[in-house]
Amino acid sequence: MPDAYLVLSYGGPNKPEDVVPFLRNATAGKGIPDERLEQVGEHYYMFGGKSPINELNAELVEYLRDELARRGDTTPVVIGNRNWEPYGNDVIRELYDSGARDILAIATSAYDSYSSCRQYREDIARWLGELDLPDLSVRKTKPFWNSDGFLQANRDAVRDALEEAGDARLVFVTHSIPTAMNTASGTHHEHTYQQQHEVVAKRIADDLGIADWDLAYCSRSGSPHIPWLEPDICDHLEDLHGRGSASVVLAPIGFISDHMEVKFDLDTEAKAKAEELGMGFVRAATVGVHPAFISQLADILQNPGDTSYAEDCCWAGPNPPTVPAIS
């Protein structure tokens, strides 16, 4: 058994003064001026300059600790972020100083791609290099997109949303990534990032007896000249409206909690687009702290399987796209 469990995540600002420094961290090395970061930060300022992600992750960890304790496992569970406090390298140092020598990490990203998988492995490698603690091991579990608990939690959320909406078109939604990153994500795996979502969506739809559904994307960023996975959810709503759909249920299977991509891209922008089109709109819950999901995370931590998978997982090229990781 490891000495500690580390939940890896993206992090987010806690107050307006944090927004630009946080975005500087998230875009480090790209030369983006603060004036542009202020513009990008408007999404956060709309919600008081505070991202929901930190409190949601704290809640997740609390539930996970309780589940592990119920099983007799009192291993410490802590959060470590890439872009905001508590920073992963600081947390690892604190764990080491308290006696931990073997740390098992799990990311809050469910799927395999560079941004949602390998980039977290690179974070760990960089932090260990900075800390220079040769007797410390930090291992990372594989993504959990095809795990039963994750699927059950999403299936329950979709079923509840469809019951609320009545006759509605089901649209699964996830974070878009560059098409090159998507292609590369399948180099060392059976499924690309896009195909992973299609598998999850089909299993949920089949279980609920739904024959027709769609997969759309949100949160595109970066240069408009770089192709990303499509359709964008707002464009897709216009298409569905043109084909006669009167109501939609959006199922955010690409996100485990209601952080900024969900609160802004879906609950704000997509909802506004649906209202503009006169369409009924219901957004299914994220998996959050659903008991089946929490139990699944505990299962993974207690039985992680192979944590030594290829270092080149999720990306085949020498220079992966410089886009924000999926939180």
C-alpha angles and dihedrals in degrees: 000000000000122000093238143004117229121200107206120208145157100251129213143212120284098199139010093268089059097056102084095038089050092050090048088058093045093051099034114157095019097096095231110165120234090245090064092044089055088056093048089048092062088094089062095041089056086064097045095275091288128116117217091219100088096054091042091053090048089053091048091052092048092054091044092052090051092050093048091046090051086058092049094256111132096172108143115259117203140169123238123182136200100214109024144023128334087043116205096236092052091049092049090050091051091050091049092050089052090055105269115144101162117048125181115205131199123186126222088231114097101197141067117250136109094268096041099040124007095042089063089052088052089051090055092048092049093048092049090050091051093046094045096205105153095187093055123097123192115184127185127215122228121260115278103216094125097043119122096234093052090049094047093051092050092045092053091049093050093047091052092048093049090050089053095046100043113199102016140141112253115227121180113209133199141163112284120232133186112284090236090057090048092052092048092049089071096052094092098021138064091240135038120229090264093048091050089059091046090054092050093045093048093049091051094044093046092050089053094044095247115147101181125050140135139227118219136170141227141182098053113175141167131047116358088220093067112083116235132186113284162243101057109222095241092050089047092053089055089050093050091048090052089053092052105263109152099186139021140199114207115205111194097206091157093067131058097203143019097270126147099294089056098039095047109023096041110017093041113023101028093041090051090050091051091049090049089054093045092243126147111246132201124166117207118227123261117242091259110154097340106158093238091053094047090048089050093053090050090050091052094049092048093043105026098163117198111007094167098074119149116301089223092059116140097012129063101179130078097239115042117202114274099235130134115276119249110256 
